Amino acid sequence: MKQPSVLVVEDEPAIAELIAVNLRHNGFQPTVAPDSMTAQREIDAVLPDVVLLDWMLPGESGLALARRWRNDARTKGVPIIMLTARGDEADRVAGLDAGADDYMAKPFSTKEMLARIRAVLRRRAPEQSNVTLEIGALKLDTATHRVSYNDQMLKLGPTEFKLLQYLMSHAERVHSRGQLLDKVWGDHVFIEERTVDVHIKRLREALGDAAAMVETVRGAGYRLTAQVAATARG
Ligand code: CA
């Protein structure tokens, strides 16, 4: 497994170095940024798995930075742990309101830091890490990238796989073409909505007997449902 990357935004060199050394020692890949401008540059270049963000920074505060990253579609999913000398509840609430996932008051032990980092990684994991999705007889394994129906392997292209993964993660709900474009194709790609129809068609072809599970909801979009499979068989 790849080592999780941690962006450490901390202006005090001694503290930043100590955190970085301890992270490296424990299987993480730290990058240190001493101010918000450097931090922004780092996050623009590579999305880290976790951010440790000092509240008090020269120039723009960690709090403002957290708020900005939360409002940016590209960075909003990155877990943020705020670091601060302040320990009172009002500050803690302000940090969490700004979009931080967790909060650590200085000084903290390496043990506490690692525990909190692992906790936010675990909490964020469902979307990224390995899961098996099962709807009726349809199974999708994100680790092996395999899809099967009634234990028969199906062959899907990468986009159809992502599309199916999204639909199975949010089964029984109707998704508009625009929503699917946003969630499956991502926010940096500009494509037409009818592209979704093309991939839905390919997905149905690949699904074979399970094709009916992908329903067209007129005027609304698409839905993956277990209900159809049940009635078709029963
Ligand atoms: Ca500071």
Residues whose N, C-alpha, C, O or C-beta is under 5 A from the ligand:
A	BS01	CA	D11 E12 D54 M56 L57
